[in-house]
């Protein structure tokens, strides 16, 4: 793609569906990367081009010091939490699981250690109580799109040297972990509110599910009515999505 001489020359690093939301948001603001890196192998042109900056959003590997030092204005990370809270690989999923409605997105300057760099910009995301908790992918899209907007607004000031970076407060840092399939197992006899949070949070890789008669049943939709969990749709193992009511009727036959 041909770029104007006045356009910043940058690389986008991202390897997940979350990354797509960030990339689409940047492109909507007229920020089109000259190179997109989505795999673990770093392309040669990364090292033989004078880059203005890097943008990283949900990329599946840590970038070493020598790579972070390449761009003129540094490597910027779009992180879907209000850092230093929820550092690590699963910030928005953790926010849903912990019923933390006050969430947001941070643009930070990357360092060797994960999510410890100074804050370039930060914005809270307002979610009204009746819309909480959202599904994981919806919250991801909201946060990464807002992050792209925030980055687009901050870049001109950053490149002019007029942006003050704020160090993170280490004493307030919390950390997330990468969730596994076992974390998404729903106990149908357990706490209804916690089950709802789990169903909303785990709407992709891993998927919220329960096991009945040795078979896995994915829960795709549920609601909270009068203080009770109502499962609406499921995907039984080896079958298509159906209403939970139809699934239960089939179990009685």
Protein Blocks (a to p, Z undefined) as FASTA:
>chain_A
ZZdfklccdddddfbfklmmmmmmmmmnopacfbdcfbfbdcfklmmcccfbdcdehiab
dcdfklmmmpmnbpaddddbddfehiajklmlmmmmnopabgcdddddddfbehkaccfb
dcdddddfklpccdfklmmmmmmmmmmmmmmmmmmmmmnopaccddddfklpccdddddf
klmpccfklcfklmmmmmmmmnghcaddddeehiacddfbdcdeehiacdfbdcdehiac
ddfklmmmmmmZZ
